[in-house]
């Protein structure tokens, strides 16, 4: 069995990717398996730049194929904020949701999208990047205890439940992360011969 390292120690994110990899002949390791990793400063101005920075650094440090994602919430009425600063919008998930609701108080246009960009790297070089998105709206109050981040506030188009209310299997099927990951796995399958020795 081959393995790939995800450039994250976020338990929620690692769990989502493990679910997405179910049935694949690939073992997923995380930065929890490499406790000496010094970290990467996310200085990029786009999701793709940040994902690439992380993937390249982790692949070099771990001497293995690695992938990283950078993802966030873009709200139309806030000119795309919080965007790449979604995880740094406030000190924790609850505070981030409170701040978002405060900024959207009285706003009628609640349209938003979750974006995820995955970068795959080997030997410190980025091979390719893949983007996924899911569009929806921001509620005026939280609903649901599941998921993480902004999930209890976000209802994807075509559904009634928030990401915080949905069964995990459904969220994992329709999420921005799942969309980007499907593209990444398709690329790996198509390019398997040229990536021989990487995976």
SERO-4910 file (N, C-alpha, C, O; in steps of 0.05 Angstrom, whole numbers):
BEGIN
 pado doro    nc1    nc2    nc3   cac1   cac2   cac3    cc1    cc2    cc3    oc1    oc2    oc3
  Unk    A     17    -24      0      0      0      0     18     25      0     37     27     16
  Unk    A     11     44    -17     26     69    -18     14     88      3     -8     83     14
  Unk    A     28    110      7     17    130     26     22    158     17     40    163      0
  Unk    A      7    176     27     10    204     21      5    219     47    -11    211     64
  Unk    A     19    242     50     17    258     75      0    282     70      4    297     50
  Unk    A    -20    286     87    -36    311     86    -22    332    103    -14    327    126
  Unk    A    -19    356     92     -5    377    106    -24    390    126    -29    414    124
  Unk    A    -32    374    145    -50    385    166    -49    366    190    -44    342    188
  Unk    A    -54    378    214    -58    362    238    -86    367    249    -92    358    271
  Unk    A   -103    381    233   -130    386    241   -146    360    240   -150    349    219
  Unk    A   -154    350    263   -167    324    265   -193    323    249   -198    302    237
  Unk    A   -208    344    248   -233    344    232   -227    341    203   -240    326    188
  Unk    A   -207    356    193   -200    356    165   -189    328    157   -196    317    136
  Unk    A   -171    317    174   -159    291    169   -181    270    168   -180    252    151
  Unk    A   -200    272    186   -222    252    186   -239    254    160   -247    233    150
  Unk    A   -244    278    150   -259    281    125   -244    268    102   -256    254     86
  Unk    A   -217    273    101   -202    262     79   -200    231     81   -200    217     61
  Unk    A   -198    221    106   -197    192    109   -223    179     98   -223    158     85
  Unk    A   -246    193    103   -271    183     93   -272    184     62   -282    166     49
  Unk    A   -260    206     51   -260    208     22   -241    187      9   -246    179    -14
  Unk    A   -221    178     24   -202    159     13   -211    130     17   -198    111      9
  Unk    A   -234    126     31   -244    100     36   -246     84     11   -258     93     -9
  Unk    A   -235     60     11   -236     42    -13   -212     45    -31   -209     30    -50
  Unk    A   -196     66    -26   -172     70    -42   -148     56    -29   -147     52     -5
  Unk    A   -129     47    -46   -106     33    -36    -84     52    -28    -61     50    -37
  Unk    A    -91     72    -12    -73     93     -4    -76     98     26    -98    102     36
  Unk    A    -54     97     41    -55    104     69    -51    134     73    -32    146     61
  Unk    A    -67    146     89    -65    175     94    -50    179    120    -59    170    141
  Unk    A    -28    194    118    -14    203    142    -19    233    145    -26    246    126
  Unk    A    -14    243    169    -18    271    174      6    282    189     25    268    195
  Unk    A      6    308    194     29    320    208     30    311    237     51    315    250
  Unk    A      9    298    247     10    286    273     31    263    273     41    256    294
  Unk    A     36    252    249     56    230    247     85    242    244    104    227    244
  Unk    A     87    268    241    113    281    238    114    305    257    113    328    249
  Unk    A    115    299    283    113    321    303    135    342    302    133    363    314
  Unk    A    157    336    288    179    355    287    176    376    265    192    394    262
  Unk    A    155    374    249    151    392    226    149    421    236    132    426    254
  Unk    A    165    439    226    166    466    237    142    484    230    139    506    241
  Unk    A    125    476    211    103    492    204    109    510    179    132    513    172
  Unk    A     88    521    168     91    538    144     74    563    148     51    561    156
  Unk    A     86    585    143     72    611    145     55    614    119     66    614     97
  Unk    A     29    618    123     12    621    100     11    650     90     -5    666     99
  Unk    A     31    656     73     34    684     64     21    689     37     22    712     27
  Unk    A      8    669     25     -4    672     -1    -29    690      0    -41    693     21
  Unk    A    -35    702    -23    -59    719    -24    -83    704    -37   -104    715    -39
  Unk    A    -78    678    -44   -100    662    -55    -99    634    -42    -79    627    -30
  Unk    A   -121    620    -45   -122    592    -34   -101    575    -47    -88    559    -34
  Unk    A    -97    578    -74    -78    562    -89    -49    567    -79    -34    548    -76
  Unk    A    -43    592    -74    -16    599    -64    -10    586    -37     11    574    -33
  Unk    A    -30    588    -19    -26    577      8    -24    547      7     -7    535     21
  Unk    A    -42    534     -8    -41    505    -11    -14    496    -22     -3    476    -13
  Unk    A     -4    510    -42     21    502    -54     45    505    -35     62    488    -34
  Unk    A     45    527    -20     66    531      0     67    508     20     89    497     26
  Unk    A     44    500     29     43    478     49     50    451     37     66    436     49
  Unk    A     39    445     14     45    419      2     74    416     -5     86    395      0
  Unk    A     87    437    -16    115    435    -23    132    431      1    151    414      1
  Unk    A    127    446     22    143    444     47    140    417     60    160    406     70
  Unk    A    116    407     61    112    381     75    124    358     58    135    340     70
  Unk    A    121    359     32    132    337     16    163    336     19    175    315     19
  Unk    A    175    359     21    204    360     24    212    350     52    231    334     54
  Unk    A    198    359     73    205    352    100    201    322    105    217    308    117
  Unk    A    178    311     94    170    284    100    182    264     80    180    240     83
  Unk    A    195    275     59    207    258     37    186    239     27    190    215     24
  Unk    A    162    250     20    140    234     11    121    251     -6    123    276     -5
  Unk    A    105    238    -22     83    254    -35     66    266    -14     59    254      6
  Unk    A     57    291    -19     41    305      1     20    321    -13     23    329    -37
  Unk    A     -2    326      0    -21    345    -10    -30    364     13    -30    356     36
  Unk    A    -38    387      5    -48    407     24    -72    420     12    -75    423    -13
  Unk    A    -90    428     29   -112    444     19   -112    471     34   -102    474     56
  Unk    A   -123    491     20   -129    516     33   -158    521     26   -165    520      2
  Unk    A   -174    527     45   -202    530     40   -214    552     57   -202    560     77
  Unk    A   -237    562     49   -249    583     64   -276    590     53   -286    579     34
  Unk    A   -288    609     66   -315    619     60   -313    646     47   -300    664     58
  Unk    A   -325    650     24   -327    676     11   -356    685     11   -373    671      0
  Unk    A   -361    708     23   -388    719     25   -391    742      6   -375    762      7
  Unk    A   -411    741    -11   -414    761    -32   -417    789    -21   -404    808    -30
  Unk    A   -434    793      0   -439    819     11   -415    831     25   -414    855     31
  Unk    A   -395    814     31   -370    823     45   -347    824     25   -324    823     33
  Unk    A   -353    826     -1   -333    827    -22   -313    804    -20   -289    807    -25
  Unk    A   -324    780    -14   -308    756    -14   -295    750     13   -282    729     16
  Unk    A   -298    767     33   -287    760     59   -305    739     72   -328    736     66
  Unk    A   -293    724     91   -266    724    101   -245    712     83   -221    716     87
  Unk    A   -253    696     63   -234    687     43   -211    671     55   -214    653     71
  Unk    A   -186    679     46   -162    664     55   -157    668     85   -141    654     97
  Unk    A   -172    687     97   -168    692    126   -190    678    142   -194    685    165
  Unk    A   -205    659    130   -227    647    143   -220    634    170   -234    637    190
  Unk    A   -197    621    171   -188    608    196   -176    628    216   -172    622    239
  Unk    A   -170    652    206   -157    673    223   -176    697    227   -167    718    236
  Unk    A   -201    693    221   -221    714    223   -226    722    252   -232    746    258
  Unk    A   -224    703    270   -227    708    299   -213    685    313   -201    667    300
  Unk    A   -213    685    340   -195    667    355   -204    637    355   -188    620    359
  Unk    A   -230    632    350   -239    604    349   -265    602    332   -275    623    323
  Unk    A   -275    578    328   -297    574    310   -322    590    319   -335    603    303
  Unk    A   -328    588    345   -352    602    355   -350    632    351   -369    646    343
  Unk    A   -326    643    356   -321    672    353   -323    680    323   -332    702    317
  Unk    A   -313    662    306   -314    668    277   -343    669    267   -350    687    251
  Unk    A   -359    651    277   -388    651    269   -402    676    280   -418    688    266
  Unk    A   -396    683    305   -408    708    316   -400    732    301   -417    750    295
  Unk    A   -375    734    293   -365    757    278   -379    759    251   -387    781    242
  Unk    A   -381    736    238   -394    736    211   -423    745    213   -432    761    197
  Unk    A   -438    734    233   -466    742    236   -468    772    242   -487    785    233
  Unk    A   -449    782    258   -450    811    264   -445    828    240   -459    848    236
  Unk    A   -427    819    222   -421    834    198   -444    833    178   -448    851    161
  Unk    A   -460    812    180   -482    808    161   -509    817    172   -530    813    160
  Unk    A   -509    828    196   -534    837    208   -548    857    190   -537    878    183
  Unk    A   -574    852    184   -589    869    167   -584    867    137   -597    880    121
  Unk    A   -565    849    129   -559    846    101   -577    825     89   -581    803    100
  Unk    A   -589    832     66   -608    813     53   -594    793     35   -603    771     32
  Unk    A   -573    801     21   -558    783      4   -541    765     21   -520    774     31
  Unk    A   -549    741     25   -534    722     42   -518    701     26   -509    682     37
  Unk    A   -516    706      0   -502    686    -17   -473    684    -11   -459    704     -4
  Unk    A   -463    659    -12   -435    654     -5   -426    628    -19   -442    614    -30
  Unk    A   -400    623    -18   -390    598    -28   -367    589    -11   -350    605     -2
  Unk    A   -365    563     -7   -341    551      5   -323    543    -18   -332    533    -38
  Unk    A   -297    549    -15   -277    543    -36   -255    526    -24   -247    530     -1
  Unk    A   -246    506    -39   -223    490    -30   -204    487    -54   -213    480    -76
  Unk    A   -179    492    -49   -158    486    -69   -139    465    -57   -128    470    -35
  Unk    A   -134    444    -72   -115    423    -64    -91    424    -81    -93    426   -106
  Unk    A    -68    424    -69    -42    423    -84    -29    396    -77    -28    388    -54
  Unk    A    -18    383    -97     -3    358    -94     26    364   -100     32    377   -120
  Unk    A     44    354    -83     72    360    -86     89    336    -81     81    317    -67
  Unk    A    113    336    -92    133    315    -88    161    327    -90    166    343   -108
  Unk    A    178    319    -72    206    330    -71    206    360    -70    224    373    -82
  Unk    A    187    372    -57    187    401    -54    176    416    -78    177    441    -78
  Unk    A    166    402    -98    155    414   -122    125    409   -125    117    386   -121
  Unk    A    110    429   -131     81    425   -135     76    413   -162     86    423   -182
  Unk    A     61    391   -163     54    378   -188     30    390   -201     30    395   -225
  Unk    A      9    395   -185    -16    406   -196    -33    417   -174    -30    409   -151
  Unk    A    -52    434   -181    -72    443   -161   -100    439   -172   -104    437   -197
  Unk    A   -119    436   -154   -147    430   -162   -166    446   -144   -162    448   -120
  Unk    A   -187    458   -156   -206    474   -141   -233    462   -141   -243    452   -161
  Unk    A   -246    463   -118   -274    455   -115   -289    477   -100   -278    492    -85
  Unk    A   -315    478   -106   -332    498    -92   -359    487    -87   -368    468   -100
  Unk    A   -373    499    -68   -401    493    -64   -414    520    -57   -405    534    -39
  Unk    A   -436    527    -71   -449    552    -67   -473    549    -49   -486    527    -48
  Unk    A   -480    570    -35   -503    569    -17   -509    596     -5   -503    616    -17
  Unk    A   -519    595     20   -526    620     34   -520    618     63   -518    596     75
  Unk    A   -516    641     76   -511    643    104   -537    649    119   -551    668    112
  Unk    A   -543    633    139   -567    638    155   -563    661    174   -541    672    176
  Unk    A   -585    668    188   -583    690    208   -578    679    236   -574    694    255
  Unk    A   -578    652    239   -572    639    264   -561    611    259   -567    599    238
  Unk    A   -546    601    278   -534    574    275   -555    552    276   -574    554    291
  Unk    A   -550    531    261   -566    507    262   -548    482    260   -533    480    240
  Unk    A   -550    465    279   -535    440    278   -509    440    295   -497    461    299
  Unk    A   -502    416    304   -479    413    321   -456    399    307   -434    396    318
  Unk    A   -460    390    282   -440    375    268   -421    394    252   -423    418    253
  Unk    A   -402    381    239   -383    396    223   -364    413    240   -360    407    264
  Unk    A   -353    433    228   -335    451    242   -334    478    227   -346    480    206
  Unk    A   -321    497    239   -318    523    225   -345    536    222   -360    540    241
  Unk    A   -351    544    197   -376    559    191   -399    540    184   -421    550    177
  Unk    A   -395    514    187   -415    495    178   -444    500    188   -463    497    173
  Unk    A   -447    507    214   -475    511    224   -489    535    212   -513    539    217
  Unk    A   -475    552    197   -488    576    185   -493    573    156   -506    590    144
  Unk    A   -482    552    143   -482    550    114   -502    529    104   -499    505    111
  Unk    A   -520    537     87   -539    519     73   -531    518     44   -534    538     30
  Unk    A   -522    495     33   -515    493      5   -540    495    -13   -561    485     -5
  Unk    A   -537    506    -36   -559    508    -56   -571    480    -61   -556    461    -65
  Unk    A   -597    479    -61   -611    454    -67   -617    437    -42   -628    416    -44
  Unk    A   -609    447    -19   -613    432      6   -626    449     27   -625    474     25
  Unk    A   -638    437     47   -651    451     69   -634    452     94   -636    470    111
  Unk    A   -616    432     97   -600    430    121   -574    446    118   -564    449     96
  Unk    A   -563    455    141   -537    467    141   -516    444    140   -523    421    144
  Unk    A   -492    451    134   -470    431    136   -468    421    165   -459    398    169
  Unk    A   -476    436    184   -475    428    212   -498    408    219   -496    395    240
  Unk    A   -519    407    203   -541    389    208   -539    363    191   -550    343    198
  Unk    A   -526    365    169   -525    342    150   -510    318    162   -492    321    178
  Unk    A   -519    294    154   -503    270    160   -475    274    147   -472    285    125
  Unk    A   -455    264    161   -427    268    151   -424    257    123   -409    268    106
  Unk    A   -437    234    117   -434    222     91   -444    240     68   -431    241     47
  Unk    A   -466    254     73   -476    272     53   -458    296     50   -452    304     27
  Unk    A   -450    308     72   -432    331     70   -406    324     55   -397    339     37
  Unk    A   -395    301     61   -370    292     48   -374    287     18   -355    288      3
  Unk    A   -399    282     10   -404    277    -18   -407    303    -34   -399    304    -58
  Unk    A   -417    324    -22   -424    349    -37   -406    373    -31   -409    394    -43
  Unk    A   -388    369    -12   -372    393     -2   -352    402    -23   -345    388    -41
  Unk    A   -342    426    -18   -321    438    -34   -296    421    -33   -281    418    -52
  Unk    A   -290    410     -9   -267    393     -5   -270    368    -22   -250    359    -34
  Unk    A   -294    356    -22   -298    332    -37   -295    337    -67   -284    321    -82
  Unk    A   -305    360    -76   -303    367   -105   -274    370   -114   -266    359   -134
  Unk    A   -258    384    -98   -230    387   -104   -215    360   -103   -198    354   -119
  Unk    A   -223    344    -83   -209    318    -79   -215    299   -102   -198    284   -111
  Unk    A   -241    299   -112   -247    282   -135   -230    289   -159   -220    271   -173
  Unk    A   -226    315   -164   -209    324   -186   -180    314   -182   -167    305   -201
  Unk    A   -171    316   -157   -143    307   -152   -140    278   -156   -120    269   -167
  Unk    A   -160    262   -147   -158    233   -150   -161    225   -180   -148    206   -188
  Unk    A   -177    239   -195   -179    234   -224   -152    239   -237   -144    223   -255
  Unk    A   -139    261   -229   -113    267   -241    -93    245   -234    -77    237   -252
  Unk    A    -93    236   -209    -74    215   -201    -79    190   -217    -60    177   -226
  Unk    A   -105    182   -220   -111    158   -235   -102    161   -264    -91    142   -276
  Unk    A   -107    184   -276   -100    189   -305    -70    190   -309    -59    180   -329
  Unk    A    -55    201   -289    -27    205   -292    -10    184   -277     14    188   -273
  Unk    A    -23    162   -270     -9    143   -253     17    133   -265     37    129   -250
  Unk    A     18    129   -291     43    119   -303     65    139   -301     88    132   -295
  Unk    A     59    165   -305     80    185   -304     87    192   -275    108    204   -270
  Unk    A     69    185   -257     75    190   -228     85    165   -215     86    164   -190
  Unk    A     93    145   -230    104    120   -219    127    126   -200    146    140   -207
  Unk    A    125    115   -176    146    120   -156    139    143   -138    152    147   -117
  Unk    A    118    158   -144    109    180   -127     88    170   -108     89    175    -84
  Unk    A     69    154   -119     47    143   -103     49    113   -102     33     99    -90
***
